[in-house]
Amino acid sequence: MSKELLEHSLTLNRRRFLSKLGLGIGGIALGSLLIPDLFHGGEEDASITGLPNFAPRAKRIIYLFQNGAPSQLDLFEFKPMLNQMQGQDLPASVRMGQRLTGMTAFQAKFPLAGSAFRFSQYGQARMWLSELLPYTSRVVDDLCFVRSLWTEAINHDPALTFFQTGAQQGNRPSMGSWLSYGLGSENKNLPAFCVLLSKGKGNGQGVYSKLWSNGFLDSVYQGVQFSNGENPVLYLTDPDGMDRTERRKMLDKIAEMNQDAYKDFGDPEISTKIRQYEMAYRMQTAVPEITDMSREPEGTLKLYGPECLVPGSFAANCLLARKLSESGVRFVQLYHQGWDGHSNLPLEIKGQCKDVDQASSALILDLKQRGLLDETLVIWGGEFGRTNYCQGKLTPDNYGRDHHPRCFTIWMAGGGIKPGVYGETDEFGYNIVKDPVHVHDFHATVLALMGLDHEKLTFKHQGRRYRLTDVAGKVVNGLIA
């Protein structure tokens, strides 16, 4: 090769190298801006966090959990056969020896109980809904009713824990923690996972912190509970006599001491403490602004109803959930207690629906008018369903229903969900006859909508790789638009 050709070849290679290098540096810079923790070192599995496995359909989740198990037969499932056979014994061929709770196992008969409430069809899809849900009927065309959910758990604690953590035993990371671990945070001034609690007028079942626990994940991924008192997040405000400057100096000194401790012991929880202190400092500005409802337009407050100005109510929490989600909180978990309808169900369920119906539909409308519904997945439902037979004595205007894990209904909206009905039960509302969806399938589908492969979102603990869906679950593609 001549000297001229050699110099030309070297020049071309240098030019190509420098151009490619420029693109690479630009990509690194962009990645660090979009995902601040992209190059953060950590545990073996931590390298997957902050990046979806594929293009997500949803960016955030608001989960309206109805603790205590709402009766699908009085809200969503129109079963005229039950009214026609009112008081008759549930055929053994339908029950097929299903496991019963200790509350009805002693009953000699299982008298069928039709709903005391009128059902009508709504929306373009002519969806059947109870008269108890007049506000939900207005957004019915945005909702997907999954009528074929089922679970093995037959009692509240294991069933509730199963829905929240993917395991019945507890001490596992919650769904919100898994999503925080897998995707990171969108707002450095707010937690990725927030928890809101409310209680209705019906018979309640307790909720407890293990439901939003980080389990064996780093404690930075645990849910942050908001209270309904003067201080929404406890211990966030500065102590008396301390201003922001002094607080900053104190945190810097604590961080310095923690860094020294980390060098000596190498415990990753020490680094987590440093990050949590810094998060709390930043939240001092962000949280009061978000929890201030006075800046909301009058039309928005009217949409959610007067209860939205009562701290700790379901309506107030729905509005706060929208504000948190809009501000970049990845997962907002609401728990509303009071759905445990073993007796006096017609009266109690009226009160529960009055608490949640308007605010649930308002959340859908509010997100939609702000252009946020397409990127926000909203979930509404409990831990299992209710039996088609009466627990105890059946009277014309009063009945109770026992736990029923074999089939129940939830609804989902936004975030890539296909509106309509998925799944079908028999004419007694007792068994699934089409498209069953297990709890693990539900979790796999939710993760898929967020851009995560449920089989790849794992964490190694005590020699085993764990995941939200354990060793089961499949994505239900029929739910995805």
Buried (B, 14 or more C-beta within 10 A) or exposed (E): EEEEEEEEEEEEEEEEEEEEEEEEEEEEEEBEEEBEBBEEEEEEBBEBBBBBBEEBBBBBBBBBBBBBBBBBBBBBBBBEBBEEBBBEEBEEEBBEEBEBBEBBEEBEEBBBBBBBBEBEEBBEBEBBBBEBBBBBBBBBBBBBBBBBBBBBBBBBBBBBBBBBBBBBEBEBBBBBBBBBBBBBBBBEBBBBBBBBBBBBEBBBBEBEEBBBBBBBBBBBBBBBBBEBEEEBBEEBBEEEEEEEEEBEEBBEEEBEEBEEBBEEEEEBEBBBBBEBBEBBBEBBEBBBEBBEBEEBEEEBBEBBBEBBBEBBBBBBBBBBBBBBBBBBBBBBBBBBBBBBBBBEBBBBBBEBBBBBBBBBBBBBBBBBEEEBBBBBBBBBBBBBBBBBBBBBEBEEEBBBBBBBBBBBBBBBBBBBBEBBBBBEBBBBBBBBEEBBBBBBBBBBBBBBBBBBBBBEBBBEBEEEEBBBBEEBBBBBEBBBE
